[in-house]
Amino acid sequence: MLLPNEIKPEMSIFYYAALVLKEIRNNNYSDILKLFHSLKEQYDISLKVFSYCLDWLYLIEAVIVDEEGQISLCT
């Protein structure tokens, strides 16, 4: 669900994708698993939503994920 039917914007993929970008930018995570565990602890994000966020960020060319599972911001 990219945009939720209810009023809570914090339930949307857009909101969680912004948190993913913020976490990558602030903490320089390059490993997907470390990034996921950090977000799981802070925001209780599910693996499903996390993967949707990475898909969305990849589609809009905000992040690059290589074959080794390293993630980086596009410039």
N, C-alpha and C positions, 0 to 999 in steps of 0.2 A: 504494500500500500504506500504509494508515493505521497498521496494526499489523503488524510483520514476523513471519514464522513463526519466525525464528531468535531467538536471545537478545539480539542487539545492539540496544539501544534507539536508538542513534544513527543507525540506518538508517530510522527511522520519520518520517512526515510530522509527527507531533506534536513530535518533537525539533527538526526543522528549522524548524517554525513558531515554536517558542520562540526559536530563534536569530534569526529574522526580526523578531519583536517586540522582542527585546533590541537589535538593531541599529537599529531605528526609534527606540526610546526613547532610546538612548544618543547617537546621532549626528544625530537630527532629520532623517533623510532624508525627502524628500517626493516625489522622482522615482523611479519604479519601476526605470528602467534604472540609475541610480546605486546604488540599493539592491542590485540584482542583481549588479552588478560588484563591489561591496564584499564581498558574501557569497561570490561566486565566488572571489575572491582569498583570503579567510580560511578558508573551509570546503570549497571545491571543490564547491559545490552545482550541480546541473544546472538548466537552464532548465525542464525538465519538473517536477522536484521543487519548484522555486521557484514555479511557477504553481500546483501543487497546494497549496502552503502558503498562497498568497494566497487561493485559493478557500476553503480551510478557515477561514482567519481571517475572511474576509468572511461566510461562512455562520454562524459563531458570533458575529458582530457585534463582532469585535475591531478590525477596520480598515475604512476606507472608501476606495474607489478611484473617482476621478471620471473623466469622459470624457477629460480631458487627461493622464491617467496619473499624477496626483498621489495619493499615499497618505497617510493620516493615521489616527491611533489614535482609536477611539471613546472617548467619556468616559462 
